[in-house]
Amino acid sequence: MPNVIKANALKLAYPRHEPVINSATFQVDTGEFVFVTGASGSGKSTLLKSMYGAMPLFGGELQVGGIDMSSISGSRLYKLRRHIGIVFQDYKLVKEWSVEKNVMLPLMIAGFPKDVCRAQAQKLLAHVKLSHKSDKYPLELSGGEQQRVAMARALAHNPFLILADEPTGNLDDYSSQMVWSLLERANSELETTVLVVTHHIPDMFNSKYRHLMIENGVLYEIH
Amino acid sequence: MRSIRHHLALILPLFSILFCIEYLLQFNRVIDSYETNLKENYTLVLVADKSLDPSDISHSDILISKVEPIDSKSVLRKIKGEMSSKSLDKIRAVMPAFMSIKLRRYADIERIERLKSRLLSIKGVRSVHVFEKVHNRLYVMLLFMKTSFIAFGTLTAVISLLLLMKQMTIWQFEHKERMQIMALFGAPVWLRSGALFKTALLDAFFAFIAVVATMLYLVNSSRVQELLRNIKIEPEILLKLNDFAVLAAASFAISFFSAAWVVIRFKEDQ
């Protein structure tokens, strides 16, 4: 699977609105780490949504993991999502579940036995230094801790692609550092393809990774 | 506490609906049983110039189940007194024939009037006498109570259904976020709606148990038993195994469709 993401003249628009993305042509290969930047409302998150099938295409072509996203729905879409790890700015943790159960979610969906899910969740919580909070509920955690749980969840099932939407948008320096480090490790050690949407690339990553930018509905390659 | 309130929000409307269903089933049985009693005690006496063929009378109306001639000797014995045998012979010579008519089922006054006019149209029939007035008044009262209960029960069921729908809307909000997150990670429908169905079916079970317990209590209460005996109905007819099956099916079906409604209406946010 050389091209994990392949977009050609991609157009995205919300119903009864002008297109947010007018033209996006790019490819992301296996094991790449890519940043997508742009001003607020430029369509960065919309582009990301289209990659996990939460946003229908308005025109052009988009393939994720070799699957055509223009007509995907139902069980095919859910099957694809089971191999993608998503990190959201607002964490999207299930409030009524414990931290451990939240991390177990992708593994439960994949059908692993409960004890396997639990062991893997504990391993990942240790990575994000939250083992001692595995029985807590998301609302008992700080924003930084919640995002670390979300990171653990995104990595739990060894996805081939991680999509992160402003993953450090609301975090303090310590938690931001940890999130970036986890994303880098997943990319370098597991060869997981990572695509991060952010309005600002941290200084330490300047020029280190590929950078795409959206401006006026058009996607440009910066470097 | 919050969890108990959430369960009660479904259990209580379900309980009301099931209670209405069960009460209606029992009421129907009480009336059926009362009709049987009435039918057995109900007698029509036909007076004719001479003895008629019972099958001719039977065929005149579908309501008639049995026609039996009343022995004239037994009538004469009752009026005999100090009368001489000569006088009795004279009476016997002019005495009409009496026939007792039994009905297949209990019929209302209108139907009985139709039956009477059919019988009177048979050649030789002088008159038809019906002995039913007291029964009929009670029966009419029971029918009135049944109609009132159907109206009241329907209203209760409609209000309960509205409450159920309101609860479904609350469920939709409560479960939406979790279902949304699970859908983002590719959970199939059965997995992301599992908790919802589990709650619904558990509540259905509790509502069913609550109705059965309430019914058992009522049926075994001495006041209800006494009331039924007063109108010559065996209290045992209130308890039927079939009812439990009907109630369980209704309870689980209502809960299942309520949960399914929430699942069907689930849409992913864009």
Interface residues (C-beta under 8 A of the other chain):
Chain A: Y14 K49 Y52 A54 M55 S75 L77 Y78 K79 L80 R81 R82 H83 I84 I86 K92 L93 V94 K95 E96 W97 L105 P106 M108 I109 R153
Chain B: E177 R178 Q180 I181 M182 A183 L184 F185 G186 A187 P188 L191 E268 D269 Q270
